[in-house]
């Protein structure tokens, strides 16, 4: 029997226990864009008739993306990177022990793992939840993670967006998703309203995101600088944002583009969010801040070179995708990887951006 069939046969109905609060733990540790794409699932869970108590487990550096979300009642954090590097250190043992204790004290009824990796499945096991739920293969990223689940659920069919697959997990609680809605980040934008970074740029301004999740997803420096020059000629200041390890790349773009293009200061997640939320346009590759900007309603252009935009593109009415990818998997998968296809030039990106902001 295929794994994706097991859920349909073994799925128990969601038990509404009168007078008892149902406790759900949602495990989505990282990364930025994936957390944004999990917000709709949190909203769907919080809207259940039982009005459950919803906890979210997330990596410590990304805590801000979850803490304060209107659907989330409690937040637990992990530091799996440092734990893997120093597994026998006293601090690691203490932090892991504290997390295990806090999760067990919660006495969760359900633990739901939308990440589908060994590390997220390990956290699911730590919850001690009565029912541990994960995605079936091939929607799940790693086969090994399935050993921690006692129920698996198939994601959305075909090349459906990852948000649809996340939402499909509510079927484990005996209900069906109400429909795919774009992630709504307005709550986060309100939270960071006083964190806007300052610089020499003026309004209106566009933000160019210099980095991506990997070099295979990134445009060359010359093309990005050309896009920046085009935006300046249209009357926009351009701010080139950067993250860890990307300052040299961003500085090179600013130097190549010249007047009207500015290097953003170093920003944390909240400062970056405020910068994106105040922009008149955001352009970037397949990277988390693109999805964050789209969730704010900021006009956002995503350039997808080796990712399947149908599965992992930004959602929302003020988004556009310029894609050079081809040969994306025709069926469901735990990865958004596609093969690079045609080249994407600066002119195409600029036209798409100007069309978007003229609507």
C-alpha positions as CSV (number, residue, x, y, z in Angstrom):
1,X,0.0,0.0,0.0
2,X,1.4,3.4,-1.0
3,X,2.2,5.7,1.9
4,X,-0.1,8.4,0.6
5,X,-3.1,6.0,0.8
6,X,-2.6,5.2,4.5
7,X,-4.0,8.4,5.8
8,X,-7.3,8.0,4.0
9,X,-7.8,4.5,5.7
10,X,-6.4,5.2,9.1
11,X,-7.6,8.8,9.7
12,X,-9.6,9.2,12.8
13,X,-12.2,11.9,13.1
14,X,-11.2,15.0,15.0
15,X,-12.5,14.4,18.5
16,X,-14.3,17.4,20.0
17,X,-14.0,16.8,23.7
18,X,-16.5,18.9,25.5
19,X,-14.9,21.2,28.1
20,X,-11.4,20.2,27.0
21,X,-9.1,22.5,25.0
22,X,-7.5,20.7,22.1
23,X,-3.8,21.4,22.0
24,X,-2.0,21.5,18.7
25,X,1.7,21.9,18.1
26,X,2.7,23.1,14.7
27,X,6.4,22.4,13.7
28,X,7.8,24.6,11.0
29,X,11.4,25.5,12.1
30,X,12.6,27.4,9.0
31,X,13.2,29.1,6.6
32,X,11.8,32.6,6.2
33,X,9.8,32.0,3.1
34,X,8.6,28.6,4.2
35,X,7.4,30.1,7.5
36,X,5.4,32.8,5.6
37,X,3.9,30.0,3.5
38,X,2.8,28.3,6.7
39,X,0.9,31.2,8.1
40,X,-2.3,30.2,6.3
41,X,-2.1,26.8,7.9
42,X,-1.9,28.4,11.3
43,X,-4.9,30.5,10.5
44,X,-6.8,27.4,9.3
45,X,-6.0,25.5,12.5
46,X,-6.9,28.4,14.8
47,X,-10.3,28.7,13.0
48,X,-11.4,25.2,13.8
49,X,-14.7,24.9,15.7
50,X,-13.0,23.5,18.8
51,X,-10.9,26.8,19.1
52,X,-7.7,24.9,19.9
53,X,-4.7,26.1,21.7
54,X,-2.0,26.4,19.0
55,X,1.7,26.4,19.7
56,X,4.4,26.9,17.0
57,X,8.0,25.5,17.2
58,X,10.5,27.6,15.2
59,X,14.2,28.3,15.0
60,X,15.3,31.0,17.5
61,X,16.6,33.5,14.8
62,X,13.2,33.4,13.1
63,X,11.0,33.7,16.2
64,X,9.9,37.2,15.3
65,X,8.0,35.7,12.3
66,X,5.8,33.7,14.6
67,X,5.6,35.6,17.9
68,X,2.5,37.8,17.9
69,X,0.8,36.0,15.0
70,X,-2.9,36.3,15.7
71,X,-3.4,32.5,15.3
72,X,-0.6,31.5,17.6
73,X,-1.0,31.1,21.3
74,X,2.5,30.0,22.3
75,X,6.0,29.9,20.7
76,X,8.8,27.4,21.4
77,X,12.2,27.8,19.8
78,X,15.0,25.5,18.7
79,X,18.7,26.1,17.8
80,X,19.3,23.0,15.7
81,X,22.3,24.4,13.9
82,X,24.3,25.0,17.1
83,X,23.0,21.7,18.6
84,X,24.3,19.7,15.6
85,X,27.7,21.5,15.7
86,X,28.1,20.8,19.5
87,X,25.9,17.8,20.3
88,X,27.7,16.9,23.5
89,X,28.1,20.5,24.9
90,X,26.5,21.2,28.3
91,X,24.5,24.1,26.8
92,X,23.1,21.9,24.0
93,X,22.0,19.2,26.6
94,X,20.5,21.9,28.8
95,X,18.6,23.6,25.9
96,X,17.3,20.4,24.4
97,X,16.3,19.1,27.9
98,X,14.4,22.3,28.6
99,X,12.6,22.2,25.3
100,X,11.6,18.6,25.7
101,X,10.2,19.3,29.2
102,X,8.2,22.3,28.1
103,X,6.7,20.4,25.2
104,X,5.8,17.4,27.3
105,X,4.2,19.7,29.9
106,X,2.0,21.1,27.1
107,X,0.4,17.6,26.8
108,X,-0.4,18.1,23.1
109,X,-3.1,16.2,21.4
110,X,-1.7,16.8,17.9
111,X,1.8,17.6,16.6
112,X,1.8,18.6,12.9
113,X,5.0,18.7,10.9
114,X,4.7,20.7,7.7
115,X,8.5,20.8,7.2
116,X,9.1,17.0,6.7
117,X,12.8,16.9,7.6
118,X,14.6,14.7,10.1
119,X,15.2,17.7,12.5
120,X,11.5,18.8,12.4
121,X,10.3,15.2,12.9
122,X,12.6,14.9,15.9
123,X,10.8,17.8,17.5
124,X,7.5,16.2,16.7
125,X,8.7,13.1,18.6
126,X,9.7,15.3,21.6
127,X,6.2,16.7,21.9
128,X,4.9,13.3,23.0
129,X,1.6,14.3,21.3
130,X,-1.1,11.6,21.1
131,X,-1.1,11.9,17.3
132,X,2.0,12.9,15.3
133,X,1.2,13.9,11.8
134,X,3.4,14.6,8.8
135,X,3.2,14.7,5.0
136,X,3.2,11.6,3.0
137,X,5.9,11.0,0.3
138,X,6.5,12.5,-2.2
139,X,5.3,15.7,-0.6
140,X,7.6,15.2,2.4
141,X,11.2,16.3,1.9
142,X,13.0,13.5,3.7
143,X,12.0,9.8,3.9
144,X,13.5,9.3,7.3
145,X,11.1,11.9,8.9
146,X,8.2,9.5,8.4
147,X,9.5,7.3,11.2
148,X,8.3,9.9,13.8
149,X,4.7,10.0,12.5
150,X,1.8,7.8,13.3
151,X,-0.3,9.4,10.6
152,X,0.7,10.8,7.2
153,X,-1.4,13.0,4.9
154,X,-1.0,13.6,1.2
155,X,-0.5,17.1,0.1
156,X,-2.2,19.0,-2.7
157,X,-2.3,17.2,-6.1
158,X,0.0,17.9,-9.1
159,X,2.1,21.0,-9.1
160,X,0.0,22.8,-6.6
161,X,1.5,25.6,-4.5
162,X,3.2,24.7,-1.3
163,X,0.6,26.7,0.6
164,X,-2.1,24.3,-0.7
165,X,0.0,21.4,0.5
166,X,0.4,22.9,3.9
167,X,-3.4,23.5,4.1
168,X,-4.1,19.9,3.2
169,X,-2.7,18.9,6.6
170,X,-5.9,20.0,8.3
171,X,-7.5,16.9,6.9
172,X,-5.7,15.1,9.7
173,X,-8.1,16.7,12.0
174,X,-11.2,15.5,10.2
175,X,-11.9,18.6,8.2
176,X,-11.0,20.1,4.8
177,X,-9.2,23.3,3.9
178,X,-11.4,26.2,3.0
179,X,-9.3,27.3,0.1
180,X,-5.8,28.7,-0.7
181,X,-5.4,32.2,0.5
182,X,-2.2,34.2,0.1
183,X,-0.2,34.6,3.3
184,X,-1.3,37.8,5.1
185,X,1.6,39.6,6.8
186,X,-0.2,42.7,7.8
187,X,0.0,41.7,11.5
188,X,3.8,41.5,11.2
189,X,4.0,44.9,9.4
190,X,2.1,46.5,12.3
191,X,4.5,44.9,14.7
192,X,7.6,46.4,13.0
193,X,6.2,49.8,12.2
194,X,8.8,51.5,14.5
195,X,11.8,49.6,13.0
196,X,12.1,51.3,9.7
197,X,15.8,51.7,8.8
198,X,17.0,55.1,7.6
199,X,19.3,56.1,4.8
200,X,20.0,58.7,2.1
201,X,17.4,57.4,-0.3
202,X,14.1,59.3,-0.8
203,X,10.6,58.2,-1.6
204,X,9.2,56.6,-3.7
205,X,11.8,53.8,-3.5
206,X,12.3,50.3,-4.7
207,X,14.1,47.5,-2.9
208,X,16.4,45.1,-4.8
209,X,17.2,41.9,-2.9
210,X,20.8,41.1,-3.8
211,X,20.9,37.6,-2.4
212,X,19.0,34.3,-2.9
213,X,18.9,30.8,-1.3
214,X,21.9,29.8,-3.5
215,X,24.1,31.0,-6.4
216,X,22.1,28.9,-8.9
217,X,19.1,31.1,-8.1
218,X,20.8,34.5,-8.5
219,X,21.0,36.9,-11.3
220,X,24.5,38.2,-12.2
221,X,25.6,41.5,-10.7
222,X,25.5,43.4,-14.0
223,X,21.9,42.5,-14.7
224,X,20.7,43.6,-11.2
225,X,22.7,46.9,-11.6
226,X,21.0,47.4,-15.0
227,X,17.5,46.9,-13.4
228,X,18.5,49.4,-10.7
229,X,19.5,52.0,-13.4
230,X,16.2,51.5,-15.2
231,X,14.2,52.1,-12.0
232,X,16.1,55.2,-11.2
233,X,15.3,56.5,-14.7
234,X,11.6,56.0,-13.9
235,X,11.9,58.3,-10.8
236,X,12.5,55.7,-8.1
237,X,15.3,55.6,-5.5
238,X,16.7,52.1,-5.3
239,X,17.8,50.5,-2.1
240,X,19.9,47.3,-2.4
241,X,19.2,45.1,0.6
242,X,21.5,42.3,1.8
243,X,21.8,39.6,4.3
244,X,24.6,37.6,6.0
245,X,27.5,37.1,3.6
246,X,26.0,39.3,0.9
247,X,27.3,42.8,1.6
248,X,30.1,42.6,-1.0
249,X,27.7,41.6,-3.7
250,X,25.2,44.3,-2.7
251,X,28.1,46.9,-2.7
252,X,29.2,45.9,-6.1
253,X,25.6,46.4,-7.5
254,X,25.5,49.8,-5.9
255,X,28.9,50.8,-7.4
256,X,28.0,49.5,-10.8
257,X,24.6,51.2,-10.9
258,X,25.7,54.6,-9.8
259,X,23.6,57.6,-8.8
260,X,20.3,57.1,-7.2
261,X,21.1,53.6,-5.9
262,X,21.9,53.1,-2.2
263,X,23.2,50.3,0.0
264,X,20.8,49.4,2.8
265,X,22.2,49.3,6.3
266,X,22.6,46.0,8.0
267,X,19.1,44.9,9.1
268,X,17.6,42.2,11.2
269,X,14.4,40.5,10.1
270,X,12.1,43.2,11.6
271,X,14.1,46.1,10.1
272,X,14.1,44.3,6.7
273,X,10.3,43.8,6.9
274,X,9.7,47.4,7.7
275,X,11.9,48.4,4.7
276,X,10.0,46.0,2.4
277,X,6.6,47.2,3.7
278,X,7.4,50.8,3.0
279,X,8.7,50.2,-0.5
280,X,6.8,51.0,-3.7
281,X,8.3,47.9,-5.4
282,X,10.4,44.9,-4.4
283,X,12.4,42.8,-6.8
284,X,14.3,39.6,-5.9
285,X,15.0,36.0,-6.7
286,X,13.7,32.9,-5.1
287,X,14.3,34.1,-1.5
288,X,12.3,34.4,1.7
289,X,12.1,38.3,1.7
290,X,10.3,38.2,-1.6
291,X,7.4,36.2,0.0
292,X,7.5,38.5,3.0
293,X,7.1,41.5,0.8
294,X,4.3,39.9,-1.2
295,X,2.4,39.1,2.1
296,X,2.5,42.8,2.9
297,X,0.8,43.7,-0.4
298,X,3.9,45.5,-1.6
299,X,4.2,45.2,-5.5
300,X,6.7,42.3,-5.8
301,X,8.5,40.8,-8.8
302,X,10.1,37.4,-8.3
303,X,12.8,36.2,-10.7
304,X,12.9,32.4,-10.7
305,X,15.8,30.9,-12.6
306,X,15.9,27.3,-11.2
307,X,12.7,27.1,-9.1
308,X,9.2,26.2,-10.1
309,X,7.1,29.4,-9.6
310,X,3.8,27.4,-9.8
311,X,4.8,25.5,-6.7
312,X,6.7,28.2,-4.8
313,X,6.1,31.6,-6.3
314,X,4.9,34.6,-4.4
315,X,1.1,34.8,-3.9
316,X,-1.1,37.8,-4.0
317,X,-2.8,40.2,-6.4
318,X,0.3,42.5,-6.5
319,X,2.9,40.0,-7.6
320,X,4.5,39.0,-10.8
321,X,7.0,36.3,-11.8
322,X,9.7,36.3,-14.4
323,X,10.8,32.8,-14.9
324,X,13.6,31.2,-16.8
325,X,13.0,27.7,-15.3
326,X,11.9,24.7,-17.2
327,X,11.3,21.0,-16.8
328,X,9.7,21.3,-13.4
329,X,8.4,18.1,-12.0
330,X,4.9,17.4,-13.3
331,X,3.7,15.8,-10.1
332,X,3.9,16.6,-6.4
333,X,7.3,16.8,-4.8
334,X,9.0,18.0,-1.6
335,X,11.3,20.3,-3.6
336,X,10.7,23.3,-5.8
337,X,13.8,22.7,-7.9
338,X,13.5,23.0,-11.7
339,X,16.1,23.1,-14.4
340,X,17.4,26.4,-15.7
341,X,16.0,27.2,-19.1
342,X,16.1,30.3,-21.1
343,X,18.1,33.3,-19.9
344,X,16.4,36.2,-18.2
345,X,17.6,39.7,-19.0
346,X,17.3,43.0,-17.2
347,X,14.9,44.4,-19.7
348,X,12.3,41.7,-19.1
349,X,12.5,42.2,-15.3
350,X,12.2,46.0,-15.6
351,X,9.2,45.7,-18.0
352,X,7.4,43.3,-15.6
353,X,8.1,45.7,-12.6
354,X,6.8,48.8,-14.4
355,X,3.7,46.9,-15.6
356,X,3.0,45.8,-12.0
357,X,3.3,49.3,-10.4
358,X,1.3,50.9,-13.2
359,X,-1.8,48.8,-12.4
